[in-house]
Amino acid sequence: MHPHTDITKESLRDHAKMLRDSIPAPLQTEWSGAIRRRLLTLMDGYDPVMVYVSKPPEVRTHEFIRDLLAAGKRVIVPIIEREDRSLRLSYLDDLSSLVPSTFNVPEPIGSEVPAPADEVELTIIPVIAFDGRGNRLGYGAGYYDRFLASRPGMVKVGLAFSCQEAASIPADDYDIKLDCVVTERGIIRF
């Protein structure tokens, strides 16, 4: 652990959050819609799809989840295990079963259907900041890094608004790179 990279990561994270949080709500809705349409073009051949359930002001995923369910795909969502900082997975059949839970993230608490991680070939991940080499900054607790580290073959798709792109993010060996990021401007592949 290099202390200086943590400071840089923290300041990059704060800056990207500030930029993201300053996007007016109507624009967030519009851009999330553009992201959703692009994202759907990447879903061919993937079933089930693992996707985070958004909370404001993240790129919204509720409509996208609706689209997947309407297309007959199985949707898997992560549930945060705070004790050991891991993710456990549940199938989601209906958005109405979501309730705000840990860190205010909507989770299907009370109607969980355990899902096996080894079925997931593609996962859609929230991103606070990303760079042109596929490095991402999440919220800093490492839930996704730990989850993905043991599943190297999984396709990793980040969602972000284009203003969240950083010139460069310091990456440690344990940081997992994204395969692509979808923004309102397009799909960036790494």
C-alpha positions, 0 to 999 in steps of 0.5 A: 500500500503506497500512502501517496496513491491513496491520497491521490485516489481519494482526491480523484474520487472526491473530484469525480463525485463532485462533478457527477453530483453537479449534473442537473437531475433532468440531464442525469435522466436523459444521459442515463437513458442514452447509456441504457440504450447503448448498454442494451446493445452489449447484452446479446448472448449474456444471461444471466446479467449481473447489474448494480441497482442504482441510487441517486446520483449514479447512472440509473439502472432501474429502466435497464433492469426492466428492459432485461426482465421484459426480454426474458433475461435473468437478472442478478443483483449484488447484496452488500455484506458489510461484515466481511466486505463481500457481495452476495448475489440474488436473482431479481424478478421484480423491481418492487421487491427492492428496499433501501438497505446498506449505504442506501443501496436498493436490495431485495431484502426479504425476497432474496433468491440466492444466485451462484456467482459462477453463472455470471459472465457479465457484470455491470458495475458502478463507477465513480471515476475511470481512465482511458486504460480501464482503471476504475475508482469505486466507493473505496471499500473494495467490494467489487475488487474482491468479488471480481478478483476470484472471477477473472473471466467475467466481462466487466462493464462500468457505467459512468457519465463522461465527466467522470473520466480522469486523466489517470487513476493510480492502479494497485496490483489488486485493482481490477480493470474494466473491459469497457465503460458506457457513458452518454457519449459512447462505449469505450473499450479497453 
